[in-house]
């Protein structure tokens, strides 16, 4: 049993198309999507057309929620840029996405945590802005009541697997389309992949265990970096070009 997990496309259709091509190359046909599909200064409309054409179980991310809950004038600049490219059909698709989902009766899907779409599950942020692996006890507390052997989340854009003490596995496949970002909450911090590649994961059940294979895919990231720069988003341009915010 094998399937691919994608997350945090953030309106980067070139990265998404490269990842989908790589998934096909690996002989995988089933895909799940962990949300934050469109937000960003890139190509939200083109990304929407690709995602709406996929037969992929998708859960709603926090930025997906902002796109349907907030008026454009109240949105963050990245959400507002994406909203300007989305049609009513795209927004209606977002409205129909669930907060969480069950896949194959073995896999739990959510964007961030089972109770909050804007909280880091596997990472903590120190007061000085250092992003680090959260203590196991805190990760397990957030997993209480999620009785699935495989749990998938996104949100932090950091590819990571954490095995819980009872054997459950939590996997974040990383970000398809946004390798670096900064945020003010809970303290100012940067998340930087250190590379410009598109990230995703293939999950395979071997015996009675699930194993993740993290993959990074090259694509024309400089085209997206140049587009971000043209739109006045230098931090996005830096992240897309290098995987670092400089």
Backbone bond lengths (Angstrom), bond angles and torsions (degrees), N, CA, C in turn:
res aa  C-N    CA-C-N  psi(-1)  N-CA   C-N-CA  omega(-1)  CA-C   N-CA-C  phi
1 X - - - 1.457 - - 1.525 108.81 -
2 X 1.321 117.43 120.84 1.459 122.38 -178.33 1.524 110.21 -137.97
3 X 1.306 115.80 143.84 1.449 120.77 172.33 1.521 108.40 -154.90
4 X 1.328 115.75 164.64 1.459 121.58 179.84 1.516 109.89 -106.69
5 X 1.331 115.71 145.77 1.460 122.28 174.80 1.519 108.96 -119.51
6 X 1.325 115.92 126.75 1.456 122.42 174.87 1.522 108.61 -118.48
7 X 1.330 115.72 157.34 1.463 120.24 179.32 1.516 109.21 -158.40
8 X 1.325 115.63 157.39 1.458 122.14 169.06 1.527 112.43 52.18
9 X 1.320 114.86 55.79 1.469 121.10 176.50 1.529 110.21 -69.26
10 X 1.307 117.48 -37.36 1.460 124.45 175.27 1.532 112.84 51.37
11 X 1.330 115.66 45.31 1.449 120.51 170.57 1.509 115.58 69.01
12 X 1.322 117.11 25.11 1.468 121.73 -179.41 1.526 108.53 -106.15
13 X 1.331 116.51 89.77 1.461 118.81 -172.17 1.529 112.06 -71.13
14 X 1.336 118.25 -29.12 1.461 118.89 178.75 1.524 111.21 -67.57
15 X 1.318 116.98 -41.56 1.467 120.38 176.61 1.526 110.55 -64.32
16 X 1.324 116.61 -42.42 1.460 120.69 -179.83 1.520 110.89 -62.36
17 X 1.317 117.40 -46.20 1.464 119.95 -179.00 1.527 111.01 -63.02
18 X 1.334 117.71 -37.22 1.464 120.64 178.07 1.521 111.18 -66.37
19 X 1.319 116.40 -41.22 1.466 120.15 178.57 1.527 110.62 -65.32
20 X 1.320 117.53 -43.91 1.462 119.96 179.74 1.525 111.03 -62.56
21 X 1.323 117.01 -37.14 1.464 120.01 176.75 1.520 110.71 -65.63
22 X 1.333 117.17 -39.19 1.461 120.41 179.09 1.526 110.89 -67.92
23 X 1.321 116.64 -38.10 1.471 120.38 177.54 1.527 109.81 -60.82
24 X 1.313 116.87 -44.55 1.464 119.91 177.94 1.530 110.61 -62.72
25 X 1.324 116.62 -40.16 1.458 121.32 179.78 1.522 111.59 -61.73
26 X 1.327 116.97 -31.17 1.461 121.34 178.69 1.527 112.58 -81.35
27 X 1.321 117.19 0.01 1.452 120.98 179.10 1.511 114.08 77.09
28 X 1.338 117.06 20.88 1.462 122.19 -179.19 1.523 108.61 -100.20
29 X 1.309 116.38 134.52 1.464 120.65 -177.82 1.531 113.42 -113.76
30 X 1.324 118.03 -21.30 1.464 121.39 -177.27 1.528 109.68 -99.40
31 X 1.343 115.70 137.19 1.460 121.57 -177.15 1.526 109.41 -136.57
32 X 1.336 115.92 139.53 1.466 120.93 168.01 1.525 107.61 -118.99
33 X 1.328 114.97 151.35 1.468 121.81 -175.17 1.527 108.26 -126.32
34 X 1.332 116.44 126.19 1.463 121.93 -172.26 1.521 113.89 -98.25
35 X 1.337 117.32 14.52 1.450 119.77 167.11 1.519 116.16 96.48
36 X 1.337 115.02 -178.20 1.467 125.70 -167.73 1.528 108.95 57.37
37 X 1.305 113.61 66.91 1.464 121.26 -169.76 1.522 113.96 -83.58
38 X 1.334 118.37 -37.08 1.459 119.84 -163.31 1.523 116.06 -123.85
39 X 1.308 118.68 -24.72 1.457 121.23 -170.55 1.525 112.35 -59.68
40 X 1.341 116.10 128.98 1.454 121.60 179.73 1.514 110.65 146.10
41 X 1.341 116.79 170.90 1.459 121.12 -174.59 1.516 113.88 -92.97
42 X 1.332 117.62 23.30 1.464 120.47 -170.44 1.523 111.97 -102.33
43 X 1.323 118.30 -108.22 1.467 122.03 -171.44 1.525 110.10 -130.52
44 X 1.325 115.41 64.34 1.464 120.29 -176.55 1.521 112.06 -59.99
45 X 1.335 117.54 -41.08 1.458 120.09 -177.94 1.514 112.49 -63.87
46 X 1.322 117.17 -46.79 1.465 120.81 178.23 1.530 110.33 -64.13
47 X 1.324 116.64 -40.09 1.461 120.30 178.13 1.521 110.85 -61.43
48 X 1.320 116.50 -41.30 1.461 120.31 179.96 1.521 111.18 -61.65
49 X 1.315 117.10 -41.75 1.457 119.37 179.98 1.524 111.14 -62.45
50 X 1.335 116.84 -37.85 1.467 119.71 178.29 1.527 110.35 -68.51
51 X 1.325 117.15 -48.48 1.464 120.16 -175.64 1.521 111.89 -66.79
52 X 1.317 117.59 -38.85 1.459 119.11 -179.89 1.519 111.86 -68.51
53 X 1.327 116.68 -19.06 1.459 120.30 177.43 1.510 113.96 -87.44
54 X 1.340 116.77 -5.62 1.464 120.11 179.45 1.522 111.26 -88.21
55 X 1.307 115.21 149.70 1.466 120.32 171.13 1.521 107.14 -95.41
56 X 1.336 115.60 69.33 1.463 120.97 -174.46 1.522 109.78 -122.55
57 X 1.315 116.47 125.83 1.460 120.44 172.76 1.528 107.71 -63.79
58 X 1.330 116.58 124.53 1.463 121.74 -173.20 1.518 109.82 -127.88
59 X 1.331 116.48 136.10 1.462 121.38 171.86 1.528 108.73 -107.90
60 X 1.309 115.32 158.92 1.462 121.40 -173.92 1.526 111.05 -88.02
61 X 1.334 116.20 131.79 1.454 121.78 175.33 1.518 111.93 -92.16
62 X 1.324 115.96 172.35 1.463 119.63 -179.34 1.536 111.75 -62.09
63 X 1.330 117.45 -40.11 1.460 118.45 179.05 1.525 112.11 -72.62
64 X 1.321 117.50 -28.61 1.462 119.98 172.05 1.530 109.62 -63.08
65 X 1.319 115.66 -41.19 1.467 120.52 179.17 1.528 111.11 -64.84
66 X 1.327 116.82 -42.34 1.463 119.08 179.42 1.536 111.29 -58.75
67 X 1.322 116.39 -35.31 1.463 120.88 -177.14 1.523 112.91 -67.00
68 X 1.318 117.00 -22.60 1.464 119.76 -178.80 1.525 113.02 -111.11
69 X 1.335 117.19 -9.56 1.464 119.91 -178.13 1.527 112.91 -103.56
70 X 1.313 117.18 -24.71 1.455 120.41 -173.22 1.530 111.52 -109.51
71 X 1.308 115.50 149.12 1.463 120.12 171.68 1.522 108.36 -71.14
72 X 1.323 118.21 147.43 1.468 120.35 -177.87 1.522 113.59 -52.29
73 X 1.328 117.57 -40.14 1.463 119.94 -177.82 1.530 112.85 -68.41
74 X 1.337 117.05 -16.75 1.459 121.01 178.68 1.523 112.68 -98.80
75 X 1.320 117.10 0.89 1.462 121.06 -176.61 1.518 111.68 -83.70
76 X 1.332 115.48 153.89 1.458 121.58 166.75 1.522 108.40 -60.70
77 X 1.323 116.73 154.38 1.459 121.11 -174.42 1.528 112.19 -56.96
78 X 1.342 118.62 -35.66 1.467 120.52 -179.58 1.517 111.56 -70.16
79 X 1.338 116.62 -39.80 1.459 119.47 177.67 1.527 110.73 -68.53
80 X 1.325 116.30 -39.76 1.462 119.97 -179.77 1.527 111.22 -64.23
81 X 1.331 116.34 -39.04 1.465 119.84 177.97 1.522 111.07 -62.76
82 X 1.338 116.19 -43.07 1.459 119.70 178.87 1.520 111.12 -66.58
83 X 1.329 116.44 -43.61 1.465 120.81 -177.37 1.516 111.17 -58.45
84 X 1.323 117.70 -35.04 1.459 121.14 -178.00 1.522 112.54 -66.21
85 X 1.346 117.34 -18.82 1.463 121.32 -179.61 1.522 113.29 -99.87
86 X 1.322 117.54 -10.96 1.454 120.62 -174.07 1.522 111.45 -90.28
87 X 1.326 115.75 142.88 1.457 121.46 178.00 1.533 109.39 -92.63
88 X 1.318 115.33 172.01 1.467 119.36 176.13 1.527 110.69 -58.78
89 X 1.317 117.55 -36.12 1.466 120.96 178.90 1.529 111.20 -63.54
90 X 1.311 116.59 -41.45 1.468 120.27 178.04 1.530 111.11 -64.64
91 X 1.323 116.27 -43.08 1.464 119.77 -179.05 1.522 111.26 -68.53
92 X 1.330 116.78 -35.17 1.460 119.64 177.07 1.522 110.48 -65.60
93 X 1.314 117.31 -36.55 1.474 120.82 175.45 1.524 110.07 -61.44
94 X 1.329 117.31 -43.36 1.463 120.04 177.41 1.532 111.19 -61.12
95 X 1.319 116.81 -40.64 1.473 120.04 -179.04 1.521 111.74 -62.86
96 X 1.319 116.76 -26.44 1.454 120.22 -178.49 1.518 114.83 -86.91
97 X 1.336 117.27 -3.82 1.460 119.33 -177.57 1.523 111.25 -77.14
98 X 1.331 118.06 140.66 1.463 120.88 177.86 1.523 111.42 -81.23
99 X 1.321 115.86 159.03 1.469 121.06 174.29 1.523 110.93 -66.52
100 X 1.328 116.21 -40.34 1.464 122.02 179.67 1.521 108.58 -145.15
101 X 1.323 116.36 168.87 1.462 119.59 -177.47 1.520 110.59 -155.00
102 X 1.321 114.58 161.50 1.457 124.20 176.70 1.524 107.26 -112.49
103 X 1.323 116.26 125.81 1.456 120.96 -179.05 1.518 109.07 -118.27
104 X 1.332 117.34 126.48 1.473 124.15 176.48 1.526 112.90 61.93
105 X 1.328 117.53 16.56 1.467 122.32 -176.83 1.521 112.56 59.45
106 X 1.344 117.37 15.86 1.465 121.10 179.49 1.514 112.94 -132.44
107 X 1.323 117.04 -12.80 1.461 120.34 -170.49 1.530 109.09 -126.17
108 X 1.328 115.53 128.89 1.464 121.70 175.43 1.518 108.42 -101.11
109 X 1.326 116.78 132.77 1.457 122.29 -179.10 1.520 110.55 -118.15
110 X 1.310 116.46 133.60 1.461 121.52 168.24 1.522 107.55 -151.62
111 X 1.314 116.32 167.90 1.460 118.66 -179.57 1.528 112.15 -80.55
112 X 1.329 116.33 -46.88 1.465 120.02 -174.24 1.523 111.31 -124.35
113 X 1.335 118.00 -70.53 1.463 122.76 173.82 1.528 107.76 -136.57
114 X 1.334 118.14 168.46 1.462 120.08 -178.88 1.522 114.76 -66.50
115 X 1.326 118.31 -14.06 1.461 120.06 -176.82 1.528 113.95 -121.45
116 X 1.325 117.89 -11.12 1.463 120.66 -174.98 1.526 108.86 -150.35
117 X 1.342 116.75 126.59 1.462 119.95 -177.43 1.528 113.35 -85.52
118 X 1.342 116.74 7.05 1.463 119.63 -176.87 1.533 111.77 -134.53
119 X 1.330 115.95 32.49 1.469 121.81 178.76 1.522 108.55 -125.31
120 X 1.324 117.14 136.30 1.454 120.96 176.68 1.531 109.16 -71.77
121 X 1.324 116.76 130.15 1.462 120.78 179.28 1.528 111.33 -88.63
122 X 1.302 117.06 -49.79 1.468 120.32 -171.72 1.521 113.55 -97.43
123 X 1.321 117.35 -10.04 1.456 120.68 -178.00 1.520 112.08 -123.54
124 X 1.333 115.13 153.65 1.459 123.00 170.50 1.518 109.08 -119.69
125 X 1.323 115.97 159.63 1.455 121.81 177.26 1.521 108.24 -121.36
126 X 1.333 116.69 121.69 1.452 121.12 178.42 1.520 110.50 -76.00
127 X 1.324 116.59 167.21 1.457 120.55 -177.83 1.526 111.72 -64.23
128 X 1.337 117.07 -23.45 1.460 120.15 177.99 1.526 112.54 -93.41
129 X 1.349 116.40 11.11 1.456 120.55 172.68 1.510 115.47 86.99
130 X 1.322 117.76 14.46 1.461 120.59 178.92 1.528 109.41 -86.03
131 X 1.336 116.81 124.59 1.464 122.63 179.13 1.524 108.07 -94.48
132 X 1.340 116.35 123.29 1.459 119.70 -174.80 1.522 110.38 -142.44
133 X 1.323 115.62 163.46 1.461 121.57 178.27 1.520 110.19 -61.20
134 X 1.317 115.87 131.33 1.460 121.61 -179.69 1.529 109.87 -72.26
135 X 1.324 119.50 147.31 1.467 120.51 175.08 1.527 111.58 -55.55
136 X 1.316 115.78 143.78 1.458 120.79 -176.32 1.523 111.87 -55.62
137 X 1.321 116.96 -40.41 1.460 119.64 -177.77 1.530 111.63 -61.39
138 X 1.325 117.31 -36.14 1.460 120.69 178.83 1.523 111.14 -72.65
139 X 1.330 116.57 -37.94 1.468 120.16 176.30 1.523 109.92 -63.10
140 X 1.329 116.36 -44.31 1.465 120.35 -178.68 1.515 111.80 -66.29
141 X 1.324 117.66 -34.31 1.467 120.25 178.33 1.529 110.76 -61.57
142 X 1.316 116.79 -38.49 1.465 120.45 178.47 1.524 112.30 -72.82
143 X 1.332 116.89 -18.96 1.464 121.58 179.59 1.527 112.84 -92.71
144 X 1.327 117.90 2.58 1.457 120.91 -178.99 1.527 110.75 -57.75
145 X 1.325 115.88 129.91 1.458 121.09 177.27 1.519 114.65 85.27
146 X 1.330 118.33 -4.30 1.469 121.15 178.36 1.522 107.36 -94.32
147 X 1.319 115.67 90.23 1.467 121.70 -170.30 1.526 110.59 -92.10
148 X 1.314 115.98 65.18 1.455 122.69 177.47 1.536 108.20 -132.18
149 X 1.331 118.04 141.41 1.466 118.77 -179.76 1.520 113.37 -67.79
150 X 1.350 117.80 -26.64 1.459 121.66 179.39 1.524 108.76 -125.18
151 X 1.322 115.31 130.16 1.457 122.60 -179.32 1.525 107.46 -125.43
152 X 1.325 116.78 129.02 1.458 121.09 -178.92 1.526 110.65 -117.33
153 X 1.322 115.51 137.19 1.460 121.27 175.58 1.522 108.61 -144.32
154 X 1.330 115.83 165.09 1.454 121.66 176.53 1.506 109.70 -127.59
155 X 1.330 116.92 -127.87 1.455 125.97 169.21 1.526 114.63 81.79
156 X 1.334 119.07 -47.05 1.467 118.95 -175.95 1.515 113.11 -90.05
157 X 1.327 117.65 -8.91 1.469 122.73 179.07 1.531 112.69 67.86
158 X 1.327 117.91 12.42 1.464 122.06 -177.24 1.526 109.39 -106.14
159 X 1.336 119.05 113.94 1.476 119.55 175.50 1.531 109.96 -62.36
160 X 1.320 115.53 125.66 1.466 118.42 -176.24 1.520 109.98 -161.52
161 X 1.329 115.93 146.79 1.458 122.33 172.00 1.522 108.81 -127.60
162 X 1.327 116.28 133.18 1.462 122.11 177.74 1.516 108.41 -128.92
163 X 1.327 116.15 122.64 1.459 120.22 175.92 1.519 109.30 -94.10
164 X 1.318 116.40 126.54 1.445 121.83 -179.71 1.521 110.14 -79.92
165 X 1.323 116.13 164.65 1.460 120.14 -173.88 1.519 112.40 -65.96
166 X 1.341 117.95 -21.14 1.463 120.93 178.16 1.533 112.25 -93.67
167 X 1.343 117.44 5.34 1.458 121.16 176.64 1.511 115.35 99.42
168 X 1.326 117.59 -14.11 1.465 118.58 176.49 1.537 109.84 -63.00
169 X 1.321 115.73 148.57 1.455 120.97 -177.95 1.526 109.33 -119.61
170 X 1.345 116.51 128.69 1.460 122.07 174.61 1.527 107.55 -108.31
171 X 1.334 115.89 129.68 1.465 120.82 -177.80 1.521 110.09 -129.30
172 X 1.330 114.84 132.26 1.456 122.42 168.46 1.523 106.55 -110.27
173 X 1.339 119.08 119.80 1.460 120.91 -175.63 1.516 114.85 -77.63
174 X 1.341 118.06 -5.47 1.453 120.83 -174.60 1.512 111.20 86.84
175 X 1.321 116.01 -176.28 1.460 121.36 -174.34 1.521 111.56 -102.80
176 X 1.326 115.35 132.48 1.461 120.35 173.70 1.522 110.54 -67.46
177 X 1.336 117.29 -47.31 1.449 118.98 -164.27 1.506 118.52 -120.65
178 X 1.350 118.28 1.82 1.469 120.05 -175.90 1.523 109.24 -143.06
179 X 1.341 118.44 90.20 1.460 120.87 -173.98 1.524 115.07 -78.04
180 X 1.322 118.43 -7.50 1.464 119.89 179.60 1.518 109.91 -153.81
181 X 1.338 115.99 141.70 1.463 121.09 176.50 1.522 108.48 -157.29
182 X 1.323 116.01 167.34 1.458 120.63 171.51 1.517 108.85 -127.61
183 X 1.338 115.47 161.26 1.461 121.17 -177.41 1.521 108.16 -151.16
184 X 1.324 115.60 153.95 1.462 121.31 -179.21 1.525 113.13 -92.01
185 X 1.330 118.12 -14.10 1.459 120.91 -173.73 1.519 111.19 -118.85
186 X 1.344 118.88 144.34 1.476 126.78 -4.22 1.527 113.29 -73.48
187 X 1.339 116.30 -17.73 1.457 123.73 171.43 1.526 105.95 -142.16
188 X 1.325 116.85 156.56 1.457 117.81 179.68 1.529 109.96 -58.68
189 X 1.338 115.72 132.48 1.459 120.71 -179.73 1.517 109.79 -156.89
190 X 1.318 114.32 162.28 1.458 121.87 173.89 1.518 108.77 -117.57
191 X 1.320 115.60 143.10 1.458 122.40 169.17 1.520 106.37 -116.19
192 X 1.332 117.06 118.46 1.454 121.89 -174.02 1.524 109.58 -132.44
193 X 1.324 116.36 121.54 1.462 120.33 179.13 1.524 111.22 -70.53
194 X 1.326 117.29 -27.53 1.451 120.81 -177.06 1.516 113.63 82.05
195 X 1.328 116.76 5.75 1.465 122.67 176.16 1.523 108.17 -151.35
196 X 1.331 118.37 160.30 1.461 120.91 -176.71 1.519 114.54 -96.43
197 X 1.326 117.94 9.01 1.463 120.18 -171.90 1.525 111.63 -78.57
198 X 1.326 116.04 158.58 1.460 122.90 173.54 1.526 108.81 -83.09
199 X 1.326 116.58 133.88 1.467 120.91 -175.55 1.522 111.50 -114.18
200 X 1.318 114.85 144.50 1.467 121.39 171.63 1.523 107.67 -158.76
201 X 1.326 117.61 -178.30 1.462 120.88 -179.21 1.518 110.71 -139.21
202 X 1.320 115.01 148.04 1.460 122.34 169.81 1.522 107.25 -108.36
203 X 1.319 116.01 129.74 1.458 122.38 179.23 1.511 109.00 -108.09
204 X 1.329 115.73 130.75 1.463 121.02 -178.60 1.519 109.89 -131.61
205 X 1.326 115.51 134.92 1.456 119.61 176.42 1.526 108.69 -91.13
206 X 1.304 115.06 120.40 1.464 122.41 -179.75 1.523 107.05 -119.05
207 X 1.318 116.47 110.14 1.457 119.13 -172.88 1.515 109.46 66.36
208 X 1.321 116.17 -122.17 1.463 119.18 178.59 1.526 111.50 -109.39
209 X 1.344 116.69 18.34 1.455 120.58 179.60 1.529 111.33 -123.11
210 X 1.331 114.80 149.77 1.455 121.07 173.41 1.520 109.49 -98.27
211 X 1.330 115.72 135.61 1.459 121.45 178.33 1.528 109.40 -122.14
212 X 1.354 117.69 132.62 1.465 120.63 177.13 1.524 110.98 -94.72
213 X 1.308 115.95 142.57 1.462 122.66 170.61 1.525 106.78 -120.68
214 X 1.324 116.27 109.35 1.464 120.94 -179.14 1.526 109.48 -83.35
215 X 1.323 115.35 134.82 1.453 120.21 -177.64 1.526 110.16 -128.05
216 X 1.327 114.98 142.40 1.455 122.40 173.92 1.524 107.64 -118.36
217 X 1.315 116.11 135.54 1.458 121.73 -172.22 1.527 109.26 -124.12
218 X 1.322 116.36 129.39 1.461 121.04 175.51 1.529 109.94 -78.42
219 X 1.320 115.90 146.02 1.463 121.78 175.21 1.527 106.73 -154.74
220 X 1.306 118.31 -178.80 1.460 121.17 -179.14 1.534 110.23 -78.06
221 X 1.333 114.43 69.81 1.460 119.42 -175.77 1.529 112.02 -67.20
222 X 1.341 117.13 -27.26 1.459 118.82 179.67 1.526 111.97 -67.72
223 X 1.325 117.49 -29.60 1.464 119.43 175.34 1.526 110.39 -63.39
224 X 1.320 116.19 -40.81 1.459 119.86 178.40 1.525 111.02 -71.13
225 X 1.343 117.43 -37.71 1.460 120.65 177.17 1.523 110.99 -62.32
226 X 1.318 115.94 -42.27 1.470 120.12 178.92 1.520 111.37 -65.73
227 X 1.339 117.05 -37.57 1.461 120.37 177.54 1.527 110.25 -63.83
228 X 1.334 116.73 -43.47 1.466 119.99 178.57 1.523 110.79 -61.59
229 X 1.315 116.80 -41.09 1.467 120.36 179.05 1.522 110.75 -64.23
230 X 1.331 116.52 -40.73 1.460 120.22 178.81 1.524 111.62 -61.44
231 X 1.325 115.95 -29.20 1.463 120.72 -179.52 1.524 112.37 -92.23
232 X 1.333 116.23 10.26 1.452 120.78 175.39 1.510 115.50 78.53
233 X 1.325 117.62 17.94 1.464 121.48 -178.86 1.531 109.30 -108.54
234 X 1.323 115.02 77.98 1.459 120.35 -174.80 1.522 112.78 -65.23
235 X 1.338 117.59 -31.71 1.470 119.17 179.13 1.523 110.49 -67.42
236 X 1.320 116.47 -39.53 1.466 119.80 174.54 1.525 110.42 -65.20
237 X 1.313 117.25 -41.48 1.465 120.78 179.80 1.516 110.78 -59.36
238 X 1.319 117.31 -43.32 1.461 121.33 178.90 1.521 111.23 -64.62
239 X 1.323 116.69 -47.25 1.461 120.02 -179.32 1.511 112.53 -61.70
240 X 1.315 116.63 -43.20 1.463 120.32 -179.17 1.520 111.89 -69.05
241 X 1.327 116.95 -34.80 1.466 120.65 -177.66 1.521 112.38 -75.16
242 X 1.355 116.52 -34.47 1.469 119.28 -169.38 1.518 115.49 -130.30
243 X 1.344 117.21 -20.15 1.460 119.86 -171.49 1.512 113.03 85.46
244 X 1.336 117.20 4.80 1.464 123.67 177.86 1.523 109.45 -125.83
245 X 1.328 116.64 153.19 1.459 121.24 173.50 1.516 107.88 -100.70
246 X 1.337 115.48 112.41 1.465 120.03 -177.60 1.529 109.24 -133.87
